[in-house]
Amino acid sequence: MLHIKLKKFALPFCVCAISMLVTPSVVLAEETGPVAATKAADQKAALAKKAAEREARKAAEAKKAAEAQLPATEQKATETQMPIEEQKEK
């Protein structure tokens, strides 16, 4: 008699135990969707920000190189003009 009651009790107990174990994973799966989308959006924003910073840095370096080149060109032009002016004075 006890054996029959134990079988009747074991089946509902197993069903309840399995459902309790599965429920948190189902709820967790539903909650991770928006979280994953938010993380992906944050990563995209961070990558876009880094790319913009790289472009700004490249533009600044190019501007510095152009500014450094201008005085060198002007200095060469001044050096070539000085001997001509000195010759006129003599």
WOKARA-V525521 format. One record per residue. N is the residue number from 1. SS is DSSP state (H for helix, E for strand, C for the rest). OMEGA is omega as a letter, one per 40 degrees, with the letter a starting at -180 (NA if undefined). D_LAST is the distance of its C-alpha to the last C-alpha in whole Angstrom. Layout:
N;SS;OMEGA;D_LAST  N;SS;OMEGA;D_LAST
This chain:
1;C;i;134  2;H;a;131  3;H;i;129  4;H;i;130  5;H;i;128  6;H;i;125  7;H;i;124  8;H;i;124  9;H;a;122  10;H;a;120  11;H;i;119  12;H;i;118  13;H;i;116  14;H;i;114  15;H;i;113  16;H;a;112  17;H;i;110  18;H;i;108  19;H;i;107  20;H;i;106  21;H;a;104  22;H;a;102  23;H;a;102  24;H;i;99  25;H;i;97  26;H;i;98  27;H;i;96  28;H;i;93  29;H;i;92  30;H;a;93  31;H;a;90  32;H;i;88  33;H;i;87  34;H;i;85  35;H;i;83  36;H;i;82  37;H;i;81  38;H;i;79  39;H;i;77  40;H;i;76  41;H;i;74  42;H;i;73  43;H;i;72  44;H;i;70  45;H;i;68  46;H;i;67  47;H;i;66  48;H;i;64  49;H;i;62  50;H;i;61  51;H;i;60  52;H;i;58  53;H;i;56  54;H;i;55  55;H;i;54  56;H;i;52  57;H;i;51  58;H;i;49  59;H;i;48  60;H;i;46  61;H;i;45  62;H;i;43  63;H;i;42  64;H;i;40  65;H;i;39  66;H;i;37  67;H;i;36  68;H;a;34  69;H;a;33  70;H;i;31  71;H;i;29  72;H;i;28  73;H;i;27  74;H;i;25  75;H;i;23  76;H;i;22  77;H;i;21  78;H;i;19  79;H;i;18  80;H;i;17  81;H;a;15  82;H;i;13  83;H;i;11  84;H;a;10  85;H;i;9  86;H;a;7  87;H;i;5  88;H;a;6  89;H;a;4  90;C;NA;0
